[in-house]
Amino acid sequence: MSCSKSFSEHRLPKRQAGLTLAELMIGLALSLFLMVGVVSLFVNQKSTYRTNIAVSEMQDMGRAAVEMISFDLRMLGYQGCADAPMPEENTPLNETKGASVMAVGSFLGTAGTFQETALRGYETDVSGWSTGEETAITELVDGEQNNGEVLTGTDVLVVQYAAAVPIEITSHDITNAQFIIDDDTAKTIGQGDLLIVSDCDRSTVFQRTNEPTTSSGGPIGYGGAGNVNEQGIQGRFLKPYAAGEANLRRFNSNIYFVGPTGRSNPAGDPINALFVKPSGATGAGSASELIAGVDNLQVVYGYLDGSNNVRYLEADDAALDMRRVVSARIGLLLSSSTPVLEEDDGLTYVLAGQAVEPEGTTGATMTHPVDKKLRRAFNVMVPMRNRRETL
């Protein structure tokens, strides 16, 4: 028997085949395609996340800003139990009924009535709009940012009202020009703080002129040079307020405006904000930042004319009588803190019925920057529940 084998029986094992160049290139292309898809999905999700965060922040800030201003407007003119009817149309100021106002410095105007001072508005694009106003207003255009500086073209709103919480009067010493109240409460009322005293027949706005004592707070004095009544007499009420019938309340006089914060976002864009400033406060730090990201504030006033029709007018309209304003339309424009849009913002926004158009728009009266920030407009109509027609 032959031990030799045929050639076919001695063939080498089958050779292992690798990837061809074409197959390798196809595999790499598919991997790259999948990687591009994953990266695109990640980028899109990140962009969506940033947009959603920006929208959420603006919604929260916008609602907060609208509610703050709305609360003050709803309280506008509140003076405790006293209730003054709205003056007739074209009634002279010195014949207006309502709370009397001591001429406290200059920010409550000349001695007259609360009706004259409770609501004021300013259009800052009108030349000389702040001329002759109190220091707290004129500081808004003096170039000192730490005093609060208003953005030109935005509106300024001043709202005054008595606080809801009453302070019980122990006695009214009209001879020595002072009110006696609880000691602990007296300690919290500083010299120069505004107060209003009222019963169901009348009310008077004044400021505390003496310093509280450390031990007891002391009486609430009003006999200093800061208070002059409607007859031109310093620190004197026409008649005393009776304990048990009258109450003291803190008096709020707030100036709302939009101005720069002095800060910038990572892209170098300036950040603006809504500020509030007490009418009696002046100098560095007198304005408090409320809501960052507010770029515009617009207000139009619902004026009740002699035919009982409500007409919405701007603050500089000669036909507007602030004493007969029964509602207001408030518009706020907010922007995101950082750019989140893929394209520049070329939209037009409406604030209190007025258009805010992209910069560069022909004939535009109000504009916003053309950039990649996200913007939202917030509008609300606020009725003033303490205003009513003449009986």
C-alpha positions in Angstrom: 0.0 0.0 0.0 1.4 3.3 -0.9 1.9 5.9 1.9 1.9 8.7 -0.5 -1.2 11.0 -0.7 -2.6 12.8 -3.6 -1.9 16.5 -4.1 -5.5 17.4 -3.2 -5.1 15.8 0.2 -2.1 18.0 1.0 -3.8 21.4 0.3 -3.1 24.3 2.7 -5.8 25.4 5.1 -8.2 28.0 3.7 -6.8 31.5 3.8 -8.5 34.0 6.3 -9.8 37.0 4.3 -9.5 40.7 5.7 -11.4 43.9 4.9 -10.8 45.4 1.6 -9.9 49.1 1.3 -13.4 49.8 -0.1 -15.1 48.1 2.8 -12.9 50.0 5.3 -13.8 53.3 3.7 -17.5 52.5 3.8 -17.3 51.5 7.5 -15.5 54.8 8.3 -18.1 56.8 6.4 -20.9 55.1 8.2 -19.2 55.7 11.6 -18.6 59.4 10.7 -22.2 59.8 9.6 -23.5 58.3 12.9 -21.1 60.5 14.9 -22.2 63.6 13.1 -25.8 62.7 13.9 -25.1 62.1 17.6 -23.2 65.4 17.8 -25.9 67.3 16.0 -28.5 65.8 18.3 -26.4 66.8 21.3 -26.0 70.3 20.0 -29.7 70.7 19.2 -30.7 69.4 22.7 -28.3 71.8 24.3 -29.6 74.7 22.3 -33.2 73.7 23.1 -32.3 73.4 26.8 -30.7 76.8 26.8 -33.8 78.3 25.0 -36.1 76.6 27.5 -34.1 77.9 30.4 -34.2 81.4 29.0 -37.9 81.3 28.4 -38.5 79.9 31.9 -36.4 82.6 33.5 -38.1 85.4 31.5 -41.5 84.1 32.3 -40.7 84.1 36.0 -39.1 87.5 36.0 -41.8 89.0 33.7 -44.6 87.8 35.9 -42.8 89.1 39.0 -42.2 92.5 37.5 -45.8 92.8 36.3 -47.1 91.8 39.7 -45.0 94.3 41.6 -46.2 97.2 39.5 -49.7 95.9 39.4 -49.9 95.6 43.2 -48.9 99.3 43.6 -51.3 100.5 41.0 -54.2 98.5 42.6 -53.3 100.2 45.9 -52.9 103.6 44.3 -54.6 106.4 46.3 -55.5 104.2 49.2 -55.7 106.3 52.4 -57.3 104.1 55.0 -60.9 104.7 56.0 -61.0 108.1 54.2 -62.6 107.9 50.8 -62.4 110.9 48.4 -64.5 111.0 45.3 -62.9 111.6 41.9 -62.8 115.3 41.0 -65.0 116.6 38.2 -63.3 117.0 34.9 -61.2 120.2 34.7 -61.7 121.0 38.4 -58.9 123.4 39.5 -56.3 121.7 41.7 -57.0 123.8 44.7 -60.7 122.7 44.7 -59.9 119.0 44.6 -61.4 117.0 47.5 -59.3 114.3 49.2 -56.4 113.8 51.6 -54.4 116.9 52.4 -50.7 116.8 51.8 -48.1 118.5 53.8 -45.4 120.1 51.4 -42.8 117.5 52.4 -39.6 118.7 50.8 -40.5 118.9 47.2 -41.4 115.3 46.2 -45.1 115.7 47.2 -45.4 119.0 45.4 -46.9 122.0 46.9 -49.3 121.5 49.8 -52.6 120.4 48.3 -54.3 117.0 48.0 -53.3 113.4 47.7 -55.3 113.2 44.4 -52.7 115.5 42.8 -49.7 113.4 43.7 -50.9 109.8 43.9 -50.1 109.0 40.3 -47.5 110.6 38.0 -45.9 109.5 34.7 -43.1 110.7 32.5 -42.1 110.1 28.9 -38.3 110.3 28.9 -38.0 110.9 25.2 -39.6 114.3 25.7 -37.1 117.1 26.0 -36.9 118.6 29.5 -39.3 116.0 30.9 -37.6 116.1 34.4 -37.2 119.9 34.6 -38.6 121.3 37.9 -39.3 117.9 39.4 -38.0 116.7 42.8 -34.4 115.5 43.2 -35.3 111.8 43.2 -36.6 112.4 39.6 -34.0 114.7 38.3 -31.3 112.3 39.5 -32.5 109.8 36.9 -30.9 111.8 34.2 -27.8 113.3 35.9 -25.5 110.6 34.6 -24.7 109.1 38.0 -25.5 105.4 37.5 -25.3 104.6 41.2 -28.2 107.0 41.8 -30.3 105.2 39.3 -30.2 106.3 35.6 -33.2 105.9 33.4 -32.9 104.6 29.8 -34.1 107.3 27.4 -37.2 106.3 25.6 -38.6 104.2 28.5 -41.3 105.5 30.8 -41.1 106.5 34.5 -44.0 105.7 36.8 -44.7 107.2 40.3 -47.3 105.5 42.5 -48.3 106.6 46.0 -50.6 104.9 48.6 -51.0 104.2 52.3 -49.8 100.8 53.6 -52.6 98.3 54.4 -51.5 97.7 58.0 -52.7 100.4 60.4 -50.8 101.8 63.4 -53.0 102.5 66.3 -52.9 106.0 67.8 -52.8 106.4 71.6 -53.3 110.1 71.4 -52.8 113.2 69.2 -51.1 116.1 70.9 -51.9 118.9 68.5 -50.3 121.5 70.7 -46.8 119.9 70.6 -47.3 118.5 67.1 -46.9 114.9 67.8 -48.7 111.5 67.8 -48.3 109.0 70.6 -48.2 105.3 69.5 -46.8 102.0 70.6 -43.1 102.3 71.6 -41.9 99.3 69.6 -43.6 100.6 66.5 -42.3 104.1 67.0 -38.7 102.7 67.0 -39.2 101.4 63.5 -40.2 104.8 62.0 -37.2 106.8 61.1 -36.8 110.6 60.9 -38.0 111.7 57.5 -40.2 108.6 56.9 -43.5 109.3 55.3 -46.8 108.6 57.1 -50.5 109.2 56.5 -53.1 109.7 59.3 -56.7 109.2 58.5 -60.2 108.7 59.9 -63.3 108.2 57.8 -63.7 111.9 57.1 -60.2 113.1 56.2 -56.5 112.2 56.0 -53.2 113.9 55.9 -49.8 113.0 54.5 -46.7 114.1 56.5 -43.2 113.0 57.5 -41.7 112.4 60.9 -39.4 115.2 61.8 -37.8 114.0 65.0 -35.4 111.1 65.6 -36.7 108.0 67.4 -35.2 107.4 70.8 -33.3 104.2 71.5 -35.3 103.3 74.5 -38.9 103.9 73.6 -39.0 105.3 70.1 -40.6 108.4 71.4 -43.6 110.4 70.0 -44.0 110.8 66.3 -43.2 114.5 65.8 -44.2 116.5 62.7 -43.5 120.1 63.8 -40.2 120.6 62.0 -39.5 122.5 58.8 -40.3 119.5 56.7 -44.1 119.8 56.9 -46.2 122.8 55.8 -49.9 122.5 55.6 -52.3 123.7 52.9 -52.6 127.1 54.7 -48.9 127.6 54.6 -48.5 126.9 58.3 -45.5 124.8 59.4 -46.1 121.6 61.2 -49.7 122.1 62.1 -52.9 120.1 61.6 -56.2 122.0 61.3 -57.8 119.8 64.0 -56.7 116.8 66.0 -57.3 113.2 65.0 -59.1 111.2 67.7 -57.7 108.0 69.2 -59.9 105.1 68.4 -61.2 106.8 65.2 -58.0 107.5 63.3 -54.9 105.4 62.4 -51.5 106.1 61.2 -50.1 104.1 58.2 -46.8 104.1 56.5 -47.0 106.1 53.2 -45.4 104.5 50.1 -44.2 106.7 47.3 -42.4 104.6 44.7 -40.7 105.5 41.4 -40.5 102.7 38.8 -38.0 102.9 35.9 -35.7 100.9 33.7 -32.0 101.6 33.7 -28.6 100.0 33.3 -27.2 97.8 36.0 -23.5 98.4 35.0 -23.1 94.7 34.4 -22.5 92.8 31.2 -23.2 89.3 30.0 -20.3 87.0 28.8 -20.8 88.4 25.2 -20.2 91.9 26.5 -23.9 93.1 26.1 -25.1 95.5 28.8 -27.7 94.2 31.3 -30.6 96.4 32.1 -33.1 96.1 34.9 -36.3 97.3 36.5 -35.6 99.6 39.4 -37.7 101.1 42.2 -36.8 104.2 44.2 -38.6 105.8 47.1 -39.6 109.3 46.2 -37.8 110.7 49.2 -34.6 108.8 48.6 -31.6 110.5 46.9 -28.0 109.9 46.3 -25.9 106.8 45.8 -27.7 103.5 46.4 -31.1 105.1 46.6 -32.5 102.9 43.7 -33.0 99.2 44.3 -32.8 96.7 41.4 -35.9 94.5 41.2 -35.7 92.4 38.1 -32.7 92.0 35.8 -33.2 91.7 32.0 -36.0 94.3 31.7 -35.2 96.6 28.7 -38.3 98.7 28.4 -41.3 99.9 30.4 -44.2 101.6 28.7 -47.3 102.9 30.4 -50.6 104.4 29.0 -53.3 105.8 31.3 -57.0 105.1 31.1 -58.5 108.6 31.6 -62.2 108.9 32.4 -63.5 111.8 30.4 -66.6 114.0 31.0 -68.7 111.6 29.0 -67.6 108.6 31.1 -65.6 107.1 28.3 -62.1 105.7 29.1 -59.5 107.1 26.8 -55.9 105.7 26.9 -53.4 108.5 26.7 -49.6 108.8 27.2 -48.2 110.8 30.1 -47.3 113.8 28.1 -50.7 114.2 26.5 -52.2 117.6 27.4 -55.7 116.1 27.7 -54.6 113.8 30.5 -55.8 114.6 34.0 -54.0 112.1 36.3 -56.7 112.6 39.0 -59.2 111.0 36.7 -57.2 108.0 35.7 -59.0 104.7 36.5 -56.8 102.1 34.9 -53.4 101.7 33.2 -51.8 99.5 30.6 -48.4 98.3 31.5 -45.9 96.9 29.0 -42.5 95.4 29.8 -39.9 94.0 27.4 -37.5 91.4 28.8 -34.5 89.8 27.2 -32.5 86.7 27.9 -29.2 87.2 29.8 -27.2 85.5 27.0 -27.6 85.0 23.3 -29.6 81.8 22.6 -31.0 82.4 19.1 -29.4 81.1 15.9 -30.5 84.2 13.9 -30.7 87.9 14.9 -33.9 89.0 16.5 -35.8 90.9 13.9 -39.3 90.7 15.5 -41.5 93.6 16.5 -43.0 93.6 20.0 -46.0 95.5 21.3 -45.9 97.2 24.7 -49.1 98.8 26.0 -50.3 99.2 22.4 -47.0 100.7 21.2 -44.6 99.0 18.7 -41.0 98.3 19.6 -39.2 97.5 16.3 -35.7 96.3 15.4 -33.0 98.9 15.3 -32.7 100.4 11.8 -36.4 100.2 11.0 -37.4 103.3 9.1 -39.8 105.5 11.0 -39.6 103.5 14.2 -40.3 105.4 17.4 -39.1 102.7 19.7 -36.5 100.1 18.9 -34.6 97.1 20.4 -31.1 95.8 19.5 -30.8 93.4 16.6 -28.9 90.5 18.3 -29.4 86.9 19.2 -31.0 87.4 22.6 -34.5 86.0 23.1 -37.2 88.5 24.0 -40.7 88.4 25.4 -43.3 91.2 25.9 -45.5 91.2 29.0 -48.7 93.3 28.9 -51.3 93.8 31.6 -54.3 96.2 32.2 -54.6 97.2 35.8 -57.8 98.8 37.2 -57.3 101.3 40.0 -59.8 100.2 42.6 -59.4 103.3 44.8 -60.5 105.6 42.1 -64.3 106.3 41.7 -66.4 108.9 40.1 -67.7 112.0 41.9 -70.9 111.3 43.9 
